[in-house]
């Protein structure tokens, strides 16, 4: 009997690759408060994936993200320790849904095309 696996796309929303510098404030798994610089890896309208997190976090922890003059509250939905480093990637879900949470129209079709074009040209 052959074992089969079915992979499903668990994402409920499209995501945009975007590396934005952010300041992150929260409490780590040991209970210590921190405030550090990090960056986004990709964005959705209601969440983000962060990189360069140097504190162990727990699912359901609350983080405050500062980007330019914006302050946003998020819940940690997953964490991943990168192999060979003391650095995590973190998946976040926003407490509230804003029209343009990052201050840009990232999620309309013309903006997505422009962002993909700029990412592709930067890679060349």
Secondary structure, 3 states (H helix, E strand, C coil): CCCCCCCCCCCCCCCEECCCEEEEEEECCCCCEEEEEEEEEEECCCEEEEEEECCCCCCCCEEEEEECCEEEEEEEEEEEECCCCCCEEEEEEECCCCCCCCCCCCCCHHHHHHHHHHHHHHHC
